[in-house]
Amino acid sequence: MVRHRPGRRIGIFGGTFDPPHIGHLVAAVDAQQALALDVVLLVVAGEPWQKAGTREISAAEDRLAMVRAAVADTPGLEVSAIEMERPGPSYTADTLVALLAAEPDAELFLILGNDAAAGFESWERHEEVASLAALVVVDRPGSPTPVDGVRRWTRVETLELEISSTEIRERVASGRSIRYLVPPGAAAVLRERDLYR
Ligand code: NAP
């Protein structure tokens, strides 16, 4: 008798990651543990269309190199360049379709921070996104953040780490330390490539 093996439980944590920092990693690990996910993919946005025009975004290759170095060999975390390999704006709906085409038995969990959850209804084909993946909000302690325009989501409580990529960029630009905020490997890539100066 052939026994059907259940598909992998895959978390998708997308981001611009310009640069990645410990807030991203703690949220990804908390979601992975809380939901017993086989893996969390940190999906580097190739062309973050909603941020285009608001500021200069670092080259996708630089952001990918930093995320790879940040994750290094953390068990349960992997880096995906799937959105960089696809031309045009990075739509999460396309990413989920591609992941399911590659692994039809997989169960997908889309992991969102507070701001991403609050702006979810503005996403391209957001209803399709919600039909392809379970939505998970990695939430700071306090009242739950709902996912905009959606009835069902899961909440995973994470730490209140008031760290942002904006803060890291400003620190680098003004010569302040980013030690302990950005994992050492990612900080080394950032320095080698002379980013945010
Ligand atoms: P980002 O700034 O690099 O952040 C990545 C994720 O980490 C976000 O969910 C963010 O939550 C979370 N995060 C950041 N700092 C944190 C901290 N200190 N503690 C816990 N969590 C923290 O990426 P982004 O530019 O917001 O993009 C997020 C994803 O949404 C990307 O995959 C992007 O492609 C996707 N997106 C898709 C569409 C579409 O149309 N399909 C539209 C917009 C965005 P916050 O949201 O709270 O910052």
Boltz pocket constraint, residues with backbone or C-beta under 6 A from the ligand:
constraints:
  - pocket:
      binder: B
      contacts: [[A, 13], [A, 14], [A, 15], [A, 16], [A, 17], [A, 18], [A, 19], [A, 23], [A, 24], [A, 27], [A, 43], [A, 45], [A, 48], [A, 50], [A, 51], [A, 90], [A, 91], [A, 92], [A, 93], [A, 111], [A, 112], [A, 113], [A, 114], [A, 115], [A, 116], [A, 117], [A, 122], [A, 123], [A, 124], [A, 125], [A, 138], [A, 158], [A, 159], [A, 161], [A, 162], [A, 163], [A, 164], [A, 165]]
      max_distance: 6.0
